[in-house]
Amino acid sequence: MNEQEIDLASRLVRMRTTTQGNEEAALRLLADILAGAGFTCSLAGYDPRRPDRQSLIARLFPADPMPSLYFGGHIDTVPYDESTWKSHPLSGHVRDGMLYGRGSCDMKGGVAAMVCACAHMAPRLADRDIVLHIYGGEERGCLGSLNVAARPGLFGNTAAGVVAEPSGLLAQVGHKGALWMELRAKGRAAHASMPDEGDNALTKLLAAVRALCDYRPGVSHQWLGPSTFTLTTLHAGINPNSIPDQAVLTLDMRTVPGQDHAGILAEIQELAGSDAQLVMTYDGLPVWTDPSQSWCAGALARASQISGRPAAISCAKFFTDAASVRRLFPDLPLLILGPGYPESAHVIDECCPVEQIVTARRIYEAFIEDWYLPDNRNN
């Protein structure tokens, strides 16, 4: 096995980039590697309160007018409770063919494979551009990629893309969109022994809850499945002997192509009634690429050839930074493909097969070769 991408993945795991951590140090490490291969690199902040919360923008030849290939992923991870792990969450140890540690699967293994593939192929591409984005803030609602997608120039002439989220090396052609919402009600506090002196925000919100419990989107997609809607958390009041003056209900909806997010919000607000206000907290579009599209079909076959996984039509269960890219490029062919099994993400003792990290790099290099050097394919 080539140890370069494994070593890099291990180094990244040892760097704390949780939602409370420092993304910038890890991104600067990756920028140094890519700059050494000829990439022009810059950091894009997405949180003015935290200058260390950044995304990395890397371009191989920004002046290239030809269509380019895009690679995307994220460096941040979910938090961890060290006391529950068998080994330290930031150990980055390789044991029995697995890389262990927070983010090994989601998705530092994929980032390492992606960066090593792009750096290795760069000297062969002359004046052609590769667009490589490594985002921060994905685990908090794709904050980094949404910030970058608001600046179209950072994507150059992107014409197709790969997001290296864990897929067990199975090339996936889409995922559902996500609408996160809060339903808020306001009232007036009072002593619970004198409820008539107050205005109960929880009572107002429960009326909306009753109306929403039976809400069903009733829309489905052949491959992505049905749209879903669920109530997730409810918070009200500050102590048990006071009338709550505020109440908040959170809602999670997963959407499929063809659904109008603005129309959905209006429909839910109407069902909730005038005593509660609906606020959207995340708006991620569904991602779908027709597997018969020429680049997608070729990439599915190429990935299957290298990984041994079937070139079947498959979709991710979770949303990714591809949703932000889709907002900018409604028709861009996008694949989700990376090392690690999705069920290993976010768990205690998270791990990723090192062989998949190596194979992912080979697949990404093949994608680059097929895009930029088709006459040299398999040479």
C-alpha positions in Angstrom: 0.0 0.0 0.0 1.1 3.6 -0.6 1.6 5.0 2.9 1.4 8.7 1.9 -2.4 9.0 2.1 -2.6 6.8 5.2 0.0 8.9 6.9 -1.8 12.1 6.0 -5.1 10.7 7.2 -3.5 9.7 10.5 -2.0 13.2 10.9 -5.4 14.8 10.2 -7.1 12.6 12.8 -4.6 13.7 15.4 -5.6 17.3 14.8 -8.7 18.4 16.8 -11.2 19.9 14.4 -14.4 19.3 16.2 -17.2 21.9 16.1 -15.5 23.5 19.0 -12.0 23.0 17.6 -9.5 24.6 15.2 -10.0 23.9 11.5 -7.3 26.3 10.3 -4.2 24.4 11.4 -5.4 21.3 9.5 -6.2 23.3 6.5 -2.8 25.0 6.5 -1.2 21.5 6.5 -3.2 20.6 3.4 -2.5 23.9 1.8 1.2 23.4 2.1 1.0 20.0 0.4 -1.1 21.3 -2.4 1.0 24.5 -2.9 4.0 22.2 -3.2 2.3 20.5 -6.1 1.5 23.9 -7.9 -1.9 24.7 -6.5 -2.9 28.3 -5.6 -4.4 28.1 -2.1 -6.4 30.5 0.0 -8.5 30.3 3.2 -12.1 31.5 3.3 -13.5 32.3 6.7 -17.2 31.6 7.4 -17.6 32.8 11.0 -16.5 36.4 11.8 -16.5 35.5 15.6 -13.9 32.8 15.1 -11.1 33.5 12.6 -9.9 29.9 13.0 -13.0 28.6 11.3 -12.1 28.4 7.7 -12.4 26.6 4.4 -9.6 25.8 2.0 -9.9 26.9 -1.7 -7.2 25.3 -3.9 -7.0 25.8 -7.7 -4.3 24.3 -9.9 -4.5 26.8 -12.8 -7.3 29.4 -12.2 -6.8 31.0 -15.7 -7.8 27.8 -17.5 -10.9 28.5 -19.6 -11.7 24.8 -20.1 -14.2 22.8 -18.1 -12.7 21.5 -14.9 -13.2 18.8 -12.3 -14.2 19.7 -8.8 -13.4 17.7 -5.6 -15.0 18.6 -2.3 -15.1 17.6 1.3 -14.9 18.8 4.9 -12.3 18.8 7.6 -14.5 19.4 10.7 -15.8 16.5 12.8 -18.5 16.0 15.5 -17.4 16.1 19.1 -16.5 13.1 21.3 -16.6 11.9 24.9 -13.1 10.6 25.5 -14.2 8.5 28.4 -16.3 6.2 26.2 -13.5 5.3 23.7 -11.2 2.3 23.9 -8.3 4.5 22.6 -8.0 8.2 22.5 -10.3 9.8 19.8 -7.3 11.7 18.4 -4.9 8.8 18.4 -4.9 8.2 14.6 -3.6 4.7 15.2 -3.7 2.0 12.5 -4.6 -1.4 13.9 -5.7 -4.5 12.1 -6.1 -2.7 8.8 -8.3 0.1 10.3 -7.5 3.8 11.0 -9.0 4.7 14.3 -10.1 8.1 15.6 -12.7 10.9 15.4 -13.0 11.9 11.7 -11.2 8.8 10.3 -14.3 7.8 8.5 -16.2 11.2 8.3 -14.2 12.3 6.5 -10.4 12.7 7.0 -9.7 9.5 5.2 -11.5 10.9 2.1 -9.8 14.3 2.4 -6.4 12.6 2.6 -7.1 10.5 -0.5 -8.4 13.4 -2.4 -5.5 15.7 -1.6 -2.9 13.1 -2.4 -4.6 12.2 -5.7 -4.7 15.9 -6.8 -1.2 16.6 -5.7 0.2 13.5 -7.4 -1.6 14.2 -10.7 -1.0 17.9 -10.8 2.4 17.8 -12.6 0.9 15.9 -15.5 -1.8 18.4 -16.3 0.2 21.4 -17.7 -2.1 24.5 -17.6 -5.4 22.7 -16.7 -7.4 23.6 -13.6 -8.5 21.3 -10.8 -10.9 22.9 -8.2 -10.4 21.5 -4.7 -12.5 22.7 -1.8 -12.1 21.5 1.8 -14.8 23.1 4.0 -15.2 23.8 7.6 -18.5 23.9 9.4 -20.2 21.0 7.6 -21.3 19.3 10.8 -23.1 22.6 11.8 -25.2 22.9 8.7 -22.7 23.1 5.8 -21.7 26.6 7.0 -18.4 26.6 5.1 -19.7 25.3 1.8 -22.7 27.7 1.9 -20.3 30.6 2.4 -18.1 29.5 -0.5 -21.1 28.8 -2.8 -22.1 32.4 -2.4 -18.9 33.3 -4.3 -19.2 31.6 -7.7 -15.8 32.7 -8.8 -14.2 30.2 -6.4 -15.5 27.3 -8.5 -13.9 28.5 -11.8 -15.2 26.5 -14.7 -16.4 23.5 -12.7 -18.3 21.0 -15.0 -18.5 17.9 -12.8 -17.7 17.0 -9.2 -16.9 14.4 -6.6 -17.7 14.8 -2.8 -15.5 12.4 -0.9 -18.0 11.6 2.0 -17.8 8.0 3.2 -19.7 5.6 0.9 -17.8 2.4 1.3 -16.3 3.3 -2.1 -19.8 2.8 -3.7 -20.4 5.7 -6.1 -23.6 7.4 -5.1 -25.6 9.7 -7.4 -27.6 11.8 -4.8 -29.2 12.4 -1.5 -32.3 14.0 -0.1 -32.5 17.6 0.7 -32.9 18.9 4.3 -35.1 21.6 5.8 -34.4 22.3 9.5 -37.0 24.6 11.1 -37.9 26.0 14.4 -41.5 26.8 15.4 -41.4 29.5 18.1 -44.2 30.8 20.3 -44.0 33.7 22.8 -46.1 34.4 25.9 -45.8 36.1 29.2 -44.3 34.7 32.4 -46.2 34.4 35.6 -46.1 32.3 38.8 -47.6 28.8 38.0 -50.0 29.3 40.9 -51.5 32.2 39.1 -51.7 31.0 35.4 -54.3 33.6 34.5 -51.7 36.3 35.1 -49.5 34.9 32.3 -49.7 33.9 28.7 -48.6 30.3 28.3 -46.2 29.9 25.2 -46.2 26.1 25.6 -49.9 25.9 25.3 -49.8 27.9 22.1 -47.1 25.7 20.7 -48.9 22.4 21.6 -51.8 23.5 19.5 -49.4 23.7 16.5 -47.9 20.3 17.5 -51.3 18.6 17.3 -51.8 20.1 13.8 -48.4 19.0 12.6 -48.3 15.4 14.0 -50.4 14.2 11.1 -48.5 16.2 8.4 -47.2 13.9 5.6 -45.4 15.3 2.5 -46.7 12.5 0.3 -43.9 12.9 -2.3 -41.5 10.2 -3.3 -38.6 9.7 -5.7 -37.8 6.5 -7.6 -34.3 6.2 -6.1 -34.2 8.6 -3.2 -37.4 7.3 -1.7 -40.1 9.3 0.2 -39.9 12.7 1.6 -40.0 12.7 5.4 -41.1 15.0 8.1 -40.7 14.7 11.9 -40.8 16.7 15.1 -37.5 16.4 16.9 -37.1 18.6 20.1 -39.4 20.7 22.3 -38.2 23.2 24.8 -40.3 25.6 27.0 -39.9 27.5 30.2 -37.0 27.7 32.7 -38.5 26.1 35.8 -41.5 24.0 36.7 -43.4 26.6 38.8 -43.5 29.4 36.2 -45.7 29.9 33.1 -43.3 29.6 30.1 -42.9 32.8 28.1 -41.1 31.1 25.3 -41.4 27.7 23.6 -39.5 26.2 20.6 -40.2 23.1 18.6 -37.6 21.9 16.1 -38.7 20.1 12.9 -36.7 18.0 10.4 -37.8 17.5 6.8 -36.0 15.5 4.1 -37.0 16.5 0.6 -36.7 15.0 -2.9 -36.3 16.7 -6.3 -39.4 18.5 -7.4 -40.4 19.8 -4.0 -40.5 23.5 -3.5 -38.9 24.5 -0.2 -40.5 27.9 0.0 -43.9 26.3 -0.6 -43.3 23.8 2.1 -42.4 26.5 4.6 -45.6 28.3 3.8 -47.7 25.2 4.1 -46.2 24.3 7.5 -46.7 27.8 8.8 -50.4 27.7 7.8 -50.9 24.4 9.6 -49.1 25.8 12.7 -51.4 28.8 12.9 -50.8 32.4 13.8 -49.7 31.8 17.4 -46.4 30.3 16.3 -43.7 31.7 14.0 -41.8 29.3 11.7 -38.1 30.1 11.2 -35.9 28.1 8.8 -32.4 27.2 10.2 -31.0 25.1 7.4 -32.1 24.8 3.7 -30.2 22.1 1.8 -31.3 21.1 -1.6 -31.7 17.5 -2.8 -28.9 16.3 -5.0 -29.6 14.0 -7.9 -27.5 13.2 -11.0 -29.1 11.0 -13.7 -26.8 7.9 -13.8 -27.1 7.8 -17.6 -25.5 11.2 -17.9 -22.3 10.7 -19.9 -19.7 11.7 -17.3 -21.6 10.1 -14.4 -22.0 6.8 -16.3 -18.3 6.7 -17.1 -17.3 7.5 -13.5 -19.6 4.9 -12.1 -18.0 2.3 -14.4 -14.5 3.4 -13.6 -15.0 3.4 -9.9 -16.5 -0.1 -10.0 -13.6 -1.3 -12.1 -11.1 -0.1 -9.5 -12.9 -0.8 -6.3 -14.7 -4.0 -7.2 -18.0 -2.6 -5.9 -21.0 -2.7 -8.2 -21.8 0.1 -10.5 -25.3 0.1 -9.2 -27.6 3.2 -8.6 -27.1 4.2 -5.0 -27.9 7.2 -2.9 -26.5 8.5 0.4 -28.8 8.5 3.4 -27.4 11.8 4.8 -26.9 15.2 3.3 -23.5 16.6 2.3 -21.8 19.7 1.0 -23.0 18.7 -2.4 -26.3 20.4 -1.4 -24.5 23.8 -1.3 -22.8 23.1 -4.7 -26.2 22.2 -6.1 -27.5 25.6 -5.1 -25.0 27.2 -7.4 -25.0 24.6 -10.2 -28.5 23.1 -10.6 -27.5 20.7 -13.3 -23.9 19.9 -12.4 -23.1 16.1 -12.4 -22.1 15.2 -8.9 -21.0 11.9 -7.3 -20.6 11.1 -3.6 -17.7 8.6 -3.2 -15.3 8.1 -0.4 -13.6 5.6 1.9 -15.3 4.4 5.1 -18.7 3.0 5.8 -21.4 5.5 6.6 -22.5 3.5 9.7 -19.0 4.1 11.1 -19.4 7.9 11.1 -20.1 9.8 14.3 -19.8 6.6 16.5 -17.6 5.7 19.4 -14.3 4.2 18.2 -14.9 5.6 14.7 -12.6 3.9 12.2 -11.9 3.6 8.4 -10.4 0.7 6.4 -7.0 1.9 5.3 -7.2 -0.2 2.1 -10.3 1.9 1.1 -8.3 5.1 1.6 -5.7 3.8 -0.8 -8.3 2.7 -3.3 -10.2 6.0 -3.0 -7.0 7.8 -4.1 -6.7 5.4 -7.1 -10.2 6.2 -8.1 -9.8 9.9 -7.8 -6.6 9.7 -9.9 -8.5 7.7 -12.5 -11.2 10.4 -12.6 -8.6 13.0 -13.1 -6.8 11.0 -15.8 -10.1 10.3 -17.7 -11.1 14.0 -17.6 -7.8 15.6 -18.5 -5.7 12.9 -20.2 -8.2 10.6 -21.9 -5.6 9.4 -24.5 -3.5 8.1 -21.6 -6.2 6.1 -19.9 -4.9 3.0 -18.3 -1.3 3.9 -19.3 
